[in-house]
Amino acid sequence: MPLSVGRTLSLAAVAALVTAFAAPSTATAIEKDLSSQASLEVVYEGLDNPRKIVWDPLRKRMLVAEAGTGGAGPCSPGVGGYPACYGSTGAVFSYTPATDTSTRFAVRLPSVDNEVTVMGPHGVDVYRGQVHVAFGLAGSLSTRDGIGGPALPLGQVARVGPSSRVFPYGDLATFEEENDPHPVELNSNPYGLAVGPSGTVAVDAGGNTVLHVSPEGDVRMLALLPDHQVDGGAVEAVPSSVVEGPDGAYYVSEFSAEQETGTARIWRLTLSGDLELYAEGFTAVNDIAFDHQGRLLVLEMAAEGLESPNQTGRLLRIEPDGTHVVLASEGLEHPGGVAVAPDGDLYVTTRSWDLVSQGPGQLVRISIEA
């Protein structure tokens, strides 16, 4: 799950969990349920905290970022004082639908476990045949420095080669340390990225920022997502995903408050920093993607909120008139990422938060009639 200062669930709460474009829509948008028409198939089981997914058009495969399971250490204090313990357990998983074959494209990638969740490879994208990964951290530079050299990619965006070599090129954690745009606590947790000709657009769930990394590695802020006002108090937005839309703008989802439903929003953002609300009324959004008709898909990690006993997520589609269409729900336990294959099938990762998920992570294929 995206981790921000206001997102650190108490261990007691965690224990309880275990026993086409429309004008911006509103929280009162019409909702239509077509989930009974969806067919779900688990194509792979055995992933470690799977997060974002992307289609690799050159090699005709789905790539999945696996955050890993952390490890025994070294450990260093992270956000909220939780110890972040290192292990080389992250990976990038590859699944080829045409042959129904799978492998791990890259292994032994940096991962840390902080007793609440796991940070490591969170976001994955492919540009000109190269694989790019957003590495989470949920801490400050002192967290990374306290672990030592192997943790260097954490808090950065990087290219990852088939030999599992990692080449960091954009240090979001250093930007957070030097600028701290949302001054509650120094906290960088890169969670998603979109790579293109202008460079990389990345969301930092810890810093509540959307950042641009130039091809030369220069980092600048495109937007600071505004807090919510919930029950008279400020709640952080926690950006969770970014995708380039068919119109050339970037669309950013937010995780928002885990105790409330319907507070998560989708934003439209340009490279010049123009930010406008696109849609709202969602809950704990983990990922977004566009289908082949230009309609935005929205993946909720837990439709009733993370503190509800029901931990089922939902996959929704935003219609041109603003209607929210539920495409799938049953079988989506803590979904982490969504991507669209060329044939129109949708792929979703599930059991993306192993502290409360029952069983190993899955890659699920969803076929929808409507």
C-alpha positions as CSV (number, residue, x, y, z in Angstrom):
1,M,0.0,0.0,0.0
2,P,1.2,3.6,-0.6
3,L,2.7,4.8,2.7
4,S,2.6,8.4,3.9
5,V,2.9,9.9,7.4
6,G,-0.8,9.7,7.9
7,R,-0.9,6.2,6.4
8,T,1.0,4.3,9.0
9,L,-1.6,2.0,10.4
10,S,-1.2,0.9,14.0
11,L,-0.1,-2.7,14.4
12,A,-3.3,-3.3,16.4
13,A,-5.3,-2.1,13.4
14,V,-3.3,-4.4,11.1
15,A,-4.0,-7.4,13.5
16,A,-7.7,-6.6,13.3
17,L,-7.5,-6.8,9.5
18,V,-6.0,-10.2,9.5
19,T,-9.1,-11.9,12.0
20,A,-13.0,9.2,-24.5
21,F,-13.0,11.9,-22.0
22,A,-15.5,13.1,-19.6
23,A,-15.7,16.3,-17.7
24,P,-14.7,15.8,-14.1
25,S,-17.2,13.6,-12.4
26,T,-18.3,14.1,-8.8
27,A,-18.6,12.0,-5.6
28,T,-22.3,11.6,-6.5
29,A,-21.5,10.1,-9.9
30,I,-23.9,7.4,-11.1
31,E,-22.6,3.9,-10.5
32,K,-23.3,0.9,-12.7
33,D,-22.3,-2.7,-11.8
34,L,-21.3,-5.0,-14.6
35,S,-19.0,-7.2,-12.5
36,S,-21.3,-10.2,-13.1
37,Q,-20.2,-10.2,-16.7
38,A,-16.5,-10.5,-15.8
39,S,-14.5,-13.7,-16.1
40,L,-11.4,-13.9,-13.9
41,E,-8.5,-16.4,-14.3
42,V,-5.4,-16.6,-12.1
43,V,-2.6,-17.0,-14.6
44,Y,0.2,-17.0,-12.0
45,E,0.4,-17.4,-8.2
46,G,3.5,-16.9,-6.1
47,L,4.4,-13.2,-6.4
48,D,5.9,-11.3,-3.5
49,N,3.8,-8.1,-2.8
50,P,3.0,-7.5,-6.5
51,R,2.3,-3.8,-7.3
52,K,2.1,-2.1,-10.7
53,I,1.9,-3.8,-14.1
54,V,2.7,-2.6,-17.7
55,W,2.5,-4.2,-21.1
56,D,5.8,-4.4,-22.9
57,P,4.9,-4.0,-26.6
58,L,8.3,-5.0,-27.9
59,R,8.5,-8.4,-26.2
60,K,4.7,-8.9,-26.0
61,R,4.7,-9.5,-22.2
62,M,3.2,-8.2,-19.0
63,L,5.8,-6.9,-16.5
64,V,4.9,-6.9,-12.8
65,A,6.8,-4.9,-10.1
66,E,7.3,-7.1,-7.0
67,A,8.1,-5.1,-3.9
68,G,9.6,-8.2,-2.3
69,T,9.6,-9.1,1.4
70,G,12.4,-7.0,2.8
71,G,14.9,-9.0,4.9
72,A,16.8,-9.4,8.1
73,G,18.7,-6.1,7.6
74,P,20.6,-3.9,7.9
75,C,17.8,-1.9,9.4
76,S,17.3,1.9,9.8
77,P,14.4,4.0,11.1
78,G,11.9,5.0,8.5
79,V,8.6,6.9,8.5
80,G,6.8,6.9,11.8
81,G,9.9,5.4,13.5
82,Y,9.3,2.0,12.1
83,P,12.5,0.1,11.4
84,A,13.1,-0.4,7.7
85,C,14.9,-3.7,7.3
86,Y,16.7,-4.5,4.0
87,G,16.7,-7.6,1.9
88,S,17.5,-8.3,-1.8
89,T,14.0,-9.8,-2.4
90,G,12.4,-7.4,-5.0
91,A,11.9,-8.5,-8.6
92,V,10.4,-7.7,-11.9
93,F,8.2,-10.6,-13.1
94,S,7.4,-11.3,-16.7
95,Y,4.4,-13.1,-18.1
96,T,3.8,-13.8,-21.9
97,P,0.1,-14.5,-22.6
98,A,0.7,-16.0,-26.1
99,T,2.7,-18.9,-24.6
100,D,1.4,-18.8,-21.1
101,T,5.0,-18.7,-19.8
102,S,6.6,-16.7,-17.0
103,T,9.9,-15.8,-15.5
104,R,11.5,-13.2,-13.4
105,F,13.1,-10.6,-15.7
106,A,15.1,-9.1,-12.8
107,V,15.8,-10.5,-9.3
108,R,17.6,-9.5,-6.1
109,L,16.3,-6.0,-6.2
110,P,16.3,-3.7,-3.1
111,S,13.4,-4.2,-0.7
112,V,12.6,-3.1,2.9
113,D,10.0,-4.2,5.4
114,N,8.9,-1.7,8.0
115,E,6.5,-4.0,10.0
116,V,3.5,-2.2,8.3
117,T,4.2,-2.9,4.6
118,V,7.0,-3.5,2.2
119,M,8.8,-1.1,-0.1
120,G,10.8,-2.0,-3.1
121,P,9.9,-2.1,-6.8
122,H,6.5,-0.3,-6.9
123,G,6.0,1.1,-10.4
124,V,7.2,-0.3,-13.7
125,D,7.1,1.1,-17.2
126,V,8.8,0.4,-20.5
127,Y,10.1,3.0,-23.0
128,R,12.1,2.2,-26.1
129,G,12.6,-1.3,-24.9
130,Q,14.1,-0.3,-21.6
131,V,12.5,-1.2,-18.3
132,H,12.1,1.6,-15.7
133,V,11.2,1.0,-12.1
134,A,10.1,3.3,-9.2
135,F,11.7,2.1,-6.0
136,G,9.8,2.9,-2.8
137,L,11.5,3.9,0.5
138,A,9.0,5.3,3.1
139,G,11.7,7.3,4.8
140,S,14.3,10.0,4.4
141,L,17.9,10.0,3.2
142,S,18.9,9.0,6.7
143,T,16.8,5.8,6.3
144,R,18.6,4.9,3.1
145,D,22.1,6.0,4.3
146,G,21.6,4.0,7.5
147,I,21.0,0.8,5.5
148,G,24.0,1.4,3.3
149,G,25.1,0.9,-0.3
150,P,22.7,-1.8,-1.4
151,A,19.8,0.4,-0.6
152,L,20.9,3.3,-3.0
153,P,18.1,2.7,-5.6
154,L,15.4,3.1,-2.9
155,G,13.6,6.4,-3.2
156,Q,14.7,6.7,-6.8
157,V,13.6,5.9,-10.4
158,A,15.9,3.6,-12.2
159,R,16.5,1.6,-15.4
160,V,16.7,-2.1,-14.7
161,G,18.5,-4.5,-17.1
162,P,17.9,-8.2,-17.8
163,S,21.1,-9.0,-15.8
164,S,19.3,-7.4,-12.8
165,R,21.6,-4.4,-12.8
166,V,20.0,-1.2,-11.5
167,F,20.9,2.2,-12.9
168,P,19.3,5.0,-10.8
169,Y,18.8,8.3,-12.7
170,G,16.3,10.3,-10.6
171,D,16.6,10.8,-6.9
172,L,13.2,11.7,-5.5
173,A,14.3,11.1,-1.9
174,T,17.0,13.8,-2.3
175,F,14.4,16.2,-3.8
176,E,12.1,15.5,-0.8
177,E,15.0,16.1,1.6
178,E,16.1,19.4,0.0
179,N,12.7,20.9,-0.6
180,D,10.1,19.2,1.6
181,P,7.0,20.6,-0.2
182,H,4.6,19.0,2.3
183,P,6.3,19.8,5.6
184,V,4.9,17.2,8.0
185,E,7.8,14.8,8.1
186,L,10.5,14.0,5.6
187,N,9.2,11.0,3.7
188,S,9.8,9.8,0.2
189,N,8.0,6.8,-1.2
190,P,8.0,6.7,-5.0
191,Y,5.1,4.6,-6.1
192,G,4.4,5.0,-9.9
193,L,6.0,6.4,-13.0
194,A,5.3,7.1,-16.7
195,V,8.3,7.4,-19.0
196,G,8.3,9.2,-22.4
197,P,10.3,11.5,-24.6
198,S,10.4,14.4,-22.1
199,G,11.6,12.2,-19.3
200,T,9.9,10.5,-16.4
201,V,6.8,11.6,-14.5
202,A,6.7,10.0,-11.0
203,V,4.4,10.1,-8.0
204,D,5.9,10.3,-4.5
205,A,3.3,8.9,-2.1
206,G,5.3,10.0,0.9
207,G,5.9,13.5,-0.3
208,N,2.4,14.0,-1.8
209,T,4.1,15.3,-4.9
210,V,4.2,14.6,-8.7
211,L,7.7,15.1,-10.0
212,H,9.4,15.3,-13.4
213,V,12.8,13.8,-14.0
214,S,14.6,15.0,-17.1
215,P,16.7,12.6,-19.3
216,E,19.7,14.3,-17.6
217,G,18.3,13.4,-14.1
218,D,17.2,16.8,-13.0
219,V,14.1,16.6,-10.7
220,R,11.5,19.3,-10.5
221,M,8.0,19.4,-9.0
222,L,5.0,19.5,-11.3
223,A,2.4,19.5,-8.5
224,L,1.8,19.2,-4.8
225,L,-1.5,17.4,-4.4
226,P,-3.8,19.2,-1.9
227,D,-4.9,17.7,1.4
228,H,-8.5,16.6,2.0
229,Q,-10.6,18.0,4.8
230,V,-12.2,15.1,6.5
231,D,-14.2,15.5,9.8
232,G,-12.6,18.9,10.2
233,G,-9.0,17.7,9.8
234,A,-6.5,17.6,7.0
235,V,-5.9,14.2,5.4
236,E,-3.0,13.7,2.9
237,A,-3.7,12.9,-0.7
238,V,-1.0,10.2,-1.1
239,P,-0.6,10.0,-4.9
240,S,-0.4,6.4,-6.0
241,S,-0.2,6.2,-9.7
242,V,0.4,8.2,-12.9
243,V,-0.4,7.4,-16.5
244,E,-0.1,9.5,-19.7
245,G,-3.5,9.9,-21.3
246,P,-4.4,9.9,-25.0
247,D,-4.6,13.7,-24.9
248,G,-0.9,13.9,-23.8
249,A,-1.7,15.0,-20.2
250,Y,-0.9,13.0,-17.2
251,Y,-3.5,11.5,-14.9
252,V,-2.7,10.9,-11.2
253,S,-4.6,8.8,-8.7
254,E,-4.5,9.1,-5.0
255,F,-4.9,6.7,-2.1
256,S,-6.3,9.1,0.4
257,A,-7.8,8.2,3.8
258,E,-7.9,4.6,4.7
259,Q,-10.7,5.1,7.3
260,E,-13.0,6.9,4.9
261,T,-14.7,5.8,1.6
262,G,-15.2,8.0,-1.4
263,T,-12.4,10.4,-0.7
264,A,-9.9,9.4,-3.3
265,R,-9.6,11.6,-6.4
266,I,-8.2,11.5,-9.9
267,W,-6.3,14.6,-11.2
268,R,-5.3,15.7,-14.7
269,L,-1.9,17.3,-14.9
270,T,0.2,18.9,-17.7
271,L,4.0,19.2,-17.9
272,S,3.6,22.9,-17.3
273,G,2.1,22.2,-13.9
274,D,-1.6,22.9,-14.6
275,L,-3.6,20.7,-12.2
276,E,-7.3,20.1,-12.4
277,L,-9.7,17.6,-10.8
278,Y,-10.8,15.0,-13.2
279,A,-12.9,12.6,-11.2
280,E,-13.7,11.8,-7.5
281,G,-15.7,9.5,-5.3
282,F,-13.3,6.6,-5.1
283,T,-11.7,4.7,-2.3
284,A,-8.0,3.7,-1.8
285,V,-7.0,3.9,-5.4
286,N,-3.9,1.9,-6.1
287,D,-3.6,2.2,-9.9
288,I,-5.1,3.7,-13.1
289,A,-4.8,2.9,-16.8
290,F,-6.6,3.8,-20.0
291,D,-8.3,1.2,-22.1
292,H,-8.2,1.1,-25.9
293,Q,-11.3,3.3,-26.2
294,G,-9.6,6.0,-24.1
295,R,-11.7,5.3,-21.0
296,L,-9.9,5.5,-17.6
297,L,-9.8,2.4,-15.5
298,V,-9.6,2.9,-11.7
299,L,-8.4,0.1,-9.3
300,E,-9.4,0.4,-5.7
301,M,-7.4,-1.6,-3.2
302,A,-10.2,-2.0,-0.7
303,A,-13.6,-0.7,-1.8
304,E,-14.9,-0.4,1.8
305,G,-11.7,1.1,3.2
306,L,-8.6,-0.6,4.6
307,E,-10.1,-0.8,8.1
308,S,-13.1,-2.7,7.0
309,P,-13.2,-6.5,7.5
310,N,-14.1,-6.8,3.8
311,Q,-10.8,-6.4,2.0
312,T,-12.1,-6.8,-1.5
313,G,-11.1,-4.3,-4.1
314,R,-12.8,-3.1,-7.3
315,L,-11.9,-2.3,-10.9
316,L,-14.0,0.5,-12.3
317,R,-14.2,2.3,-15.6
318,I,-15.1,6.0,-16.1
319,E,-17.5,6.5,-19.0
320,P,-17.6,9.6,-21.2
321,D,-20.7,10.8,-19.3
322,G,-18.9,10.4,-15.9
323,T,-20.7,7.2,-14.9
324,H,-18.6,4.9,-12.7
325,V,-18.9,1.3,-14.1
326,V,-17.8,-1.6,-11.8
327,L,-16.1,-4.1,-14.0
328,A,-14.8,-6.6,-11.4
329,S,-14.8,-7.1,-7.7
330,E,-15.1,-10.7,-6.5
331,G,-11.7,-12.3,-6.3
332,L,-9.8,-9.0,-6.2
333,E,-8.1,-9.2,-2.8
334,H,-6.0,-6.1,-2.2
335,P,-5.3,-5.5,-5.9
336,G,-2.2,-3.5,-6.6
337,G,-1.9,-2.8,-10.3
338,V,-3.8,-2.9,-13.6
339,A,-2.8,-3.0,-17.3
340,V,-4.5,-3.6,-20.6
341,A,-3.3,-6.2,-23.1
342,P,-3.6,-5.6,-26.9
343,D,-6.5,-8.0,-27.1
344,G,-8.4,-6.0,-24.6
345,D,-8.0,-8.3,-21.7
346,L,-7.2,-6.7,-18.4
347,Y,-4.5,-7.9,-16.0
348,V,-4.6,-7.1,-12.3
349,T,-2.2,-8.0,-9.4
350,T,-3.9,-9.2,-6.2
351,R,-2.7,-9.8,-2.6
352,S,-0.4,-6.9,-2.9
353,W,-0.1,-6.4,0.8
354,D,1.1,-9.6,2.4
355,L,0.8,-8.5,6.0
356,V,-3.0,-9.0,5.7
357,S,-3.5,-10.9,2.4
358,Q,-4.2,-14.6,2.6
359,G,-1.7,-16.3,0.4
360,P,0.9,-15.4,-2.2
361,G,0.4,-12.7,-4.7
362,Q,-1.4,-13.4,-8.0
363,L,-1.6,-12.1,-11.5
364,V,-5.2,-12.3,-12.7
365,R,-6.6,-12.0,-16.2
366,I,-10.0,-10.4,-16.5
367,S,-12.2,-10.8,-19.6
368,I,-15.2,-8.5,-19.8
369,E,-18.1,-8.7,-22.3
370,A,-19.2,-5.0,-21.9
